[in-house]
Amino acid sequence: MNTTNDVYLNALDLAPEQRGELVMVLLESLPEDVDPPIQLDPEYESELRRRLEELDSGRAQMHTLEQVMARIRPNM
């Protein structure tokens, strides 16, 4: 397996929060003259950054789909 594939596979093994951080680090590392592969609406990007900061600071926590479903449908 080549090094690039190793990096991809290792990145996919990261926790969701870590993958999100990795995405941001990689996007921010692109030179200014290179367009990122996606263009976000500035308001959406601002909201994403706010939520990441809340996760990083511990003010917010991630929940699995199962946890959310159990909470909204307690009798299932």
C-alpha positions as CSV (number, residue, x, y, z in Angstrom):
1,M,0.0,0.0,0.0
2,N,1.3,3.4,-0.8
3,T,1.8,6.2,1.8
4,T,-1.2,8.3,0.6
5,N,-3.5,5.3,1.1
6,D,-2.0,4.7,4.5
7,V,-2.8,8.3,5.5
8,Y,-6.3,8.0,4.2
9,L,-6.9,4.8,6.1
10,N,-5.4,6.2,9.3
11,A,-7.5,9.4,9.0
12,L,-10.7,7.3,8.6
13,D,-9.8,5.5,11.9
14,L,-9.9,8.8,13.8
15,A,-12.8,9.8,16.0
16,P,-15.4,12.1,14.3
17,E,-14.2,15.1,16.2
18,Q,-10.6,14.4,15.2
19,R,-11.6,14.0,11.5
20,G,-13.4,17.3,11.6
21,E,-10.3,19.0,13.0
22,L,-8.1,17.3,10.4
23,V,-10.4,18.6,7.6
24,M,-10.1,22.1,8.9
25,V,-6.4,21.9,9.2
26,L,-6.0,20.6,5.7
27,L,-8.3,23.1,4.2
28,E,-6.6,26.0,6.0
29,S,-3.2,24.7,4.8
30,L,-4.0,25.2,1.2
31,P,-2.2,28.1,-0.4
32,E,-4.4,31.1,-1.0
33,D,-4.2,30.7,-4.8
34,V,-5.7,27.2,-4.6
35,D,-9.5,26.9,-4.3
36,P,-10.6,24.4,-1.8
37,P,-12.6,21.5,-3.2
38,I,-15.7,22.9,-1.7
39,Q,-17.0,26.4,-1.3
40,L,-19.0,27.1,1.8
41,D,-21.4,30.0,2.3
42,P,-19.7,32.4,4.7
43,E,-22.5,32.2,7.2
44,Y,-22.4,28.4,7.1
45,E,-18.6,28.4,7.5
46,S,-19.0,30.8,10.5
47,E,-21.5,28.4,12.1
48,L,-19.3,25.4,11.6
49,R,-16.3,27.2,13.1
50,R,-18.5,28.2,16.1
51,R,-19.6,24.7,16.7
52,L,-16.1,23.3,16.4
53,E,-15.0,25.9,19.0
54,E,-17.8,24.7,21.3
55,L,-16.6,21.1,20.9
56,D,-13.0,22.0,21.4
57,S,-13.8,24.0,24.5
58,G,-16.0,21.3,26.0
59,R,-19.1,23.5,26.0
60,A,-20.7,21.0,23.6
61,Q,-20.6,17.3,23.3
62,M,-21.0,14.9,20.3
63,H,-23.7,12.3,20.5
64,T,-24.2,9.2,18.4
65,L,-27.4,8.7,16.3
66,E,-28.4,6.0,18.7
67,Q,-28.1,8.3,21.7
68,V,-30.2,11.0,20.0
69,M,-32.9,8.5,19.0
70,A,-33.0,7.0,22.5
71,R,-33.5,10.5,23.9
72,I,-36.3,11.6,21.5
73,R,-38.0,8.2,21.5
74,P,-37.6,6.8,25.1
75,N,-40.3,4.2,24.8
76,M,-38.9,2.4,21.7
